[in-house]
Structure formats: C-alpha cells, structure tokens
Amino acid sequence: MNLPEIFQESFINLPIESNGKDYLIFIADLFEVFQKKINELDSSNYRFKQSVQNKIDELCMRLYNCIYFYYDGRIAVAYRELSQGMQIILPDFNLLWSSDGFKDEFSRLYRMRVGRDYDFSKKDMFHIPFELRRKITSQRYSIPGFPCLYVSTSVYTCWEELRRPDLDYVQVSRLELSPQGKTRVLNLGNRPCNIKNLLTEVKTSKKNNEIALSFLVCWPLIASASIKVGQPNMPFKPEYIIPQMLLEWVRRNENFIGIRFFSMYIEKDYADSTLQTNYVFPVRSPKRKGHCSHLSSIFKVTDPITWRLFKTVRTFPYISQLPECDLDIIKGGGISYANTDFGSMQAALNNQKEYSLR
C-alpha cells in the first residue's frame, strides 16, 4: 500500500464513533487497526517508514496509558504519559502548522452568543469572566471552572457548534488575533480529506508527502481527540479525557497559545476547511474578576451584530474573504456560501472595525 492509497481507506476517516464499546477496548482496537495499516505502507518509496512506525507505536502506547491511568484515578501519571507522547510528535505537529496558511484565519475569527432580551457588549463576546467560572462545565476542550475563549472560522460553524439556535436570538462578533513573538497553535484541524487532496494534486511535491507522513504520525492523537460522545447524557465522558489533557498541555507550554480543531457537528468534508474549524485559547493570566490580560492584549473584537436587526437593515457593503464553496444545509443541493444569510452576516462582520479590550 502506498501513501495516497492509505488516505483512500475508510479506517482513517474522522471523526469516529465508538458504537457503545468499552472505551479502553475501543481505543486499543482503534490503534491496533491503524498500526497494522501503517505496517503495510510500501517502504520502498518512503525511506522514513521505520522512523514513522516507531513514533506511531510509542504514541499509541502513551495515549492508551493516559486513558488507563485516568481511569485508575492517577491523573498526574495520566498527564505525564500524554506529555511524553507529545514530545515524540512535536516536530510533526510543527510541520502541520507551518505547511498551510492557517495564520490567515487569525483576522477572521467569529463568536456567536444567544441573547433574547439583552444586547451584548464587546466584552460579553469574550471568554466567560473569572468571577463566573462556576458556570463552566466539562466539554471536549473545556475543563470545569477554567475559562477559555472559543471561536470559529465561519459564522456557520458558530451556529452548528451552538446546536443550531434560533437565529433571531443570536448576536455575532468578529475577532482578530495578533499573536506576539513565535507563538503557535496546536493544529488538530486537518481532516484526512484535506491531506488526501494534497496527494491528489497533479504535481505532488516532496513536501506534500512529508506533510502526509507527519499527519499519519499525529493521527492517533487527532483521532483520540475526535471521538464522538457515545452517551451524551452521562456526566462523565471518556471521549473528553485526551482533549482536556491536551488543553492542559497547551496551557503549560509557553510556545503554544491554543488548539485548532475541526467541528464534531459538521459531517461533510468541505474543501474549504474554514466551514468546519474551531479554535480554543485557554486563559494565561488568571485573576479574581474580569478577563485574561494576556488574551485581551492579543485579541481585538468588533461590536456584536444582532441577527434580527441585521435582517431588517442589510445596508452593509459586501466584501470578499468568504469561503468559496457551496453549503450543504438543505437536502437536494448546495447553496453558495456567499448567497446564504451566514455569508451575508460574515461579510458584514468582515467590514466592521475591531477594537481592543484593554
């Protein structure tokens, strides 16, 4: 099996469903199938196969151990296993981050909130303030009581992440990130289809092959952070163990400011990944009240636009910088994103001035 053929296989698709299996057994089976497929990779064409396989084998072991020790109540040991696994694959994550123009997304990030009888301010569109941390529950990339800033790369993705609320009661802002120094984001936002598209280009470069191999090395981590919740009504969700540990790892690592990840609520693999991408940025400077001073220093926010008001005015000039693809939101055919209300709102926000929160 050659490299492009691996990305044609169904086993590599993300996200994944556990189908009610015991979670530890499910993870063990998932990794075993993946490792066997990697072992079938044609080594005559890829000289780094042995190195790739060794890294994958150790990463799978570390991730399994992380979940095992978490189950055993040894949380610190579980975190150490994850941290050691991250050290193995950091060079590969660095390649995945630098390989594409994801940094262009930083000027067009969006946040949506539901509010019926209250007009939100710019600060209301930022992370939950420290004095309200009691409201923060356990989510995939959310540790109870620990504030984070969550944004998406399209207004549509915001709506899906909020489980499709009534648009008449939502308010939306655009955020712009201006990272300082050599800060990076841990990129878990590539789906296998994005890599497959690289390998099917007419002129597949050596760099594209390296990106694909790095993605395979990181796949066990991306996959174990992208498993759909099997029992959503249960208080404890084992599917959140790895993502929450990753959030802690980023919080402890000064070289990373956040995590880029794809939405679990959008099934379609869009060619334009901005229709399915989210970011989470953990707070860096906790205090008793207010917002994180570090995040406030690197983000600017537009005044929120109320959707109901937007529908009645519609005087915002249309500008570009919208996803160039069809949105499959209605059965029977796609609609150009620019021709949807999501695209219109996004164009309006792209034309709004952003302000500092400091």
Secondary structure, 3 states (H helix, E strand, C coil): CCHHHHCCCHHHCCCEECCCCCHHHHHHHHHHHHHHHHHCCCCCCCCCHHHHHHHHHHHHHHHHHHHHHHHCCCHHHHHHHHHHHHHHHHHHHHHHHHCCCHHHHHHCEEEEEECCCCCCCCHHHCCCCHHHHHHCCCECCECCCCCEEEEECCHHHHHHHCCCCCHHHEEEEEEEECCCCCCEEEEECCCHHHHHHHHCCCCCCHHHHHHHHHHHHHHHHHHHCCEECCCCCCCCCHHHHHHHHHHHHHHHCCCEEEEEEECCCCCCCCCCHHHCEEEEEECCCCCCCCCCHHHHHHEEEECCEEHHHHHHHCCCCCCCCCCCCEEEEECCEEEEHHHCHHHHHHHHHHCCCEEECC
